Amino acid sequence: MTTADARPAGQTGLFLSAEWRRLVMLSYEIDPDVLRPLVPPGVELDTWDGRHLVSMVGFQFLDTRLLGVPVPFHRDFDEINLRFYVRRRADDGWRRGVVFVREIVPRWALATVARVVYGENYVARPMRHRIDLHDGEVTPGGLVEYSWHDARAWHHLRATTEGPAQPLVPGSQEEFVTEHYWGYAAQRGGGTVEYRVEHPSWQVRQARDPALECDVEQVYGRPFVESLAGEPFSAFVADGSPVVVRRGASLGADAA
């Protein structure tokens, strides 16, 4: 699906545009009982081949513009998020989306805007990255690593690329993880905000030596320790693309 595809009826206007680049995506199988308390009203858990997944995602947020206007000192930054997968039946069919457990960015203003506008669980933490680049592209066999400081320690998300970038294979784990084009966030007063994310289908590179070095209990809570402490179910690096995030729309307090 691309930004040129037909949009659902009632599509909202532009909120944010940017480029998401060099995405490290490590996914883990998880007990759905861990996720059910976090599912917003009006959506249900989505699965790949009957498996419930959570993903740790680190990437570069570049050339960021709010309502088409670049924000000084906030155009280029890193983000790391933990997310899981949901779907909602709408008038135009199933909408497959993500729910964020926590999103980490390096500046408090970014975190504040996201919390206020969408009710997302953003926090601001010191961050850094190491990416092996040549002519603006990840070096074949190069390292892509994102790090953040939380709970008095540095934590790391990394993978080393292997092989050339390839188009997504229909029905693959990579397609499932990357091609959820809606975001959902529960609201404090009840109900759910739904928003659309538009981007072309990404090319991906397989990864070796994927690693999440993190005090999971301190950063994400005890329920996530068992799943995130194991080996990832899938690991790859996506090249990324320009993206558009649409304004959110409320599903209402009685969404079901």
Secondary structure, 3 states (H helix, E strand, C coil): CCCCCCCCCCCCCEEEEEEEEEEEEEEEECCHHHHHHHCCCCCEECCECCECEEEEEEEEEEEEEECCEECCCCCCEEEEEEEEEEEEEECCEEEEEEEEEEEEECCHHHHHHHHHHHCCCEEECCEEEEECEECCEECCCCEEEEEEEECCEEEEEEEEEEEEEEECCCCCHHHHHHCCCEEEEECCCCCEEEEEEECCCCEEEEEEEEEEECCHHHHHCHHHHHHHCCCCCEEEEEEEEEEEEECCEECCCCCC
